[in-house]
Amino acid sequence: MLLIWLWAAPLPARPTAPAALLADLQAWQAIPDPVARQNFGRQRVLPWFDLDAMLWRLLGPRLAALPPARRQALRRALGAFLLDGLARQRPATGWTGRLMATAGAEGLLQVTGRRADGRPLSAAFALRRTPFGWRVVDVQLDGTDWLEAWCRRKGCP
């Protein structure tokens, strides 16, 4: 009986402390090979994002009314958008992040630094503590809410 429960129970994909998220983002940005960066992003960065919570934030109860195939397609599209957008930021070395606030189950990871072209970089990752550790539920870059930008670009159902 225990083996069946262990097989069925989902396991956390990655360490879940906000410092580990920051370390994964920094390691990801340091990979020069585009294919290796893409694989690292899918395997190590994307699991930090709670795509279901993000979609619920955008669509609310309408999300539950969508067919499962459409929900899955939205998850894939949102994940690809996030990875592509974060990969294009290319911050210069020396950028930093710190956990700005935690209030129970919520937190904010603030990232600051400079882009490779010298422009300032400011990103904020809204975090929520889940049974599997911290997960990103919203992303702001230079004051722009990425979820709303994705919804405007792709047209939310």
Secondary structure in CASP SS format (residue, H / E / C, confidence):
PFRMAT SS
TARGET T0000
AUTHOR 0000-0000-0000
METHOD secondary structure of the structure
MODEL  1
M C 1.00
L H 1.00
L H 1.00
I H 1.00
W H 1.00
L H 1.00
W H 1.00
A H 1.00
A C 1.00
P C 1.00
L C 1.00
P C 1.00
A C 1.00
R C 1.00
P C 1.00
T C 1.00
A C 1.00
P H 1.00
A H 1.00
A H 1.00
L H 1.00
L H 1.00
A H 1.00
D H 1.00
L H 1.00
Q H 1.00
A H 1.00
W H 1.00
Q H 1.00
A C 1.00
I C 1.00
P C 1.00
D C 1.00
P H 1.00
V H 1.00
A H 1.00
R H 1.00
Q H 1.00
N H 1.00
F H 1.00
G H 1.00
R H 1.00
Q H 1.00
R H 1.00
V H 1.00
L H 1.00
P H 1.00
W H 1.00
F E 1.00
D C 1.00
L H 1.00
D H 1.00
A H 1.00
M H 1.00
L H 1.00
W H 1.00
R H 1.00
L H 1.00
L H 1.00
G C 1.00
P C 1.00
R H 1.00
L H 1.00
A H 1.00
A H 1.00
L C 1.00
P C 1.00
P H 1.00
A H 1.00
R H 1.00
R H 1.00
Q H 1.00
A H 1.00
L H 1.00
R H 1.00
R H 1.00
A H 1.00
L H 1.00
G H 1.00
A H 1.00
F H 1.00
L H 1.00
L H 1.00
D H 1.00
G H 1.00
L H 1.00
A H 1.00
R C 1.00
Q C 1.00
R C 1.00
P E 1.00
A C 1.00
T C 1.00
G C 1.00
W C 1.00
T E 1.00
G E 1.00
R E 1.00
L E 1.00
M E 1.00
A E 1.00
T E 1.00
A E 1.00
G C 1.00
A C 1.00
E E 1.00
G E 1.00
L E 1.00
L E 1.00
Q E 1.00
V E 1.00
T E 1.00
G E 1.00
R E 1.00
R E 1.00
A C 1.00
D C 1.00
G C 1.00
R C 1.00
P E 1.00
L E 1.00
S E 1.00
A E 1.00
A E 1.00
F E 1.00
A E 1.00
L E 1.00
R E 1.00
R E 1.00
T E 1.00
P C 1.00
F C 1.00
G E 1.00
W E 1.00
R E 1.00
V E 1.00
V E 1.00
D E 1.00
V E 1.00
Q E 1.00
L E 1.00
D C 1.00
G C 1.00
T E 1.00
D E 1.00
W H 1.00
L H 1.00
E H 1.00
A H 1.00
W H 1.00
C H 1.00
R H 1.00
R H 1.00
K H 1.00
G C 1.00
C C 1.00
P C 1.00
END
